[in-house]
Amino acid sequence: MSNSEQHDKTERPRKIPALMTAAWEATTSDPDPLAALGASRALAGLLSTWEAQLVGEAVAEGATWEVIGGTVGVTRQAAWERFHGDVHEFRQSVKSDIHALRDRHREEMLALTESIKVAAKKRRRSDH
């Protein structure tokens, strides 16, 4: 990855889900230790999901399971076993989004083409 690509990524921070922010706030500021404890458990679950999302992004950018495993402190095999299902779901989601975008683009192009044809017919009629 080039330095400019890395720089571009730092320009676009990830959006933190509101639920994660709320769990963090409750964990760190609730005066009731039991409420803070419950919030910390919720935060741990949310961070696990966040971690899986980051692994999906890393795989999509070409990271190997060995590098991912080293980053999270496990073997390549352990990383694959832990995250491959989430990565598969992430890839499927991206593919689905791409197909939906392509279909929408196709529909918009057909509608635009049709509107141009209609406008051209109206213009020809008014010219005659």
Rosetta blueprint (number, residue, H / E / L):
1 M L
2 S L
3 N H
4 S H
5 E H
6 Q H
7 H H
8 D H
9 K H
10 T H
11 E H
12 R L
13 P L
14 R L
15 K L
16 I L
17 P L
18 A H
19 L H
20 M H
21 T H
22 A H
23 A H
24 W H
25 E H
26 A H
27 T H
28 T H
29 S H
30 D L
31 P L
32 D L
33 P H
34 L H
35 A H
36 A H
37 L H
38 G H
39 A H
40 S H
41 R H
42 A H
43 L H
44 A H
45 G H
46 L H
47 L H
48 S H
49 T H
50 W H
51 E H
52 A H
53 Q H
54 L H
55 V H
56 G H
57 E H
58 A H
59 V H
60 A H
61 E L
62 G L
63 A L
64 T L
65 W H
66 E H
67 V H
68 I H
69 G H
70 G H
71 T H
72 V H
73 G L
74 V L
75 T L
76 R H
77 Q H
78 A H
79 A H
80 W H
81 E H
82 R H
83 F H
84 H H
85 G H
86 D H
87 V H
88 H H
89 E H
90 F H
91 R H
92 Q H
93 S H
94 V H
95 K H
96 S H
97 D H
98 I H
99 H H
100 A H
101 L H
102 R H
103 D H
104 R H
105 H H
106 R H
107 E H
108 E H
109 M H
110 L H
111 A H
112 L H
113 T H
114 E H
115 S H
116 I H
117 K H
118 V H
119 A H
120 A H
121 K H
122 K H
123 R H
124 R H
125 R H
126 S H
127 D H
128 H L
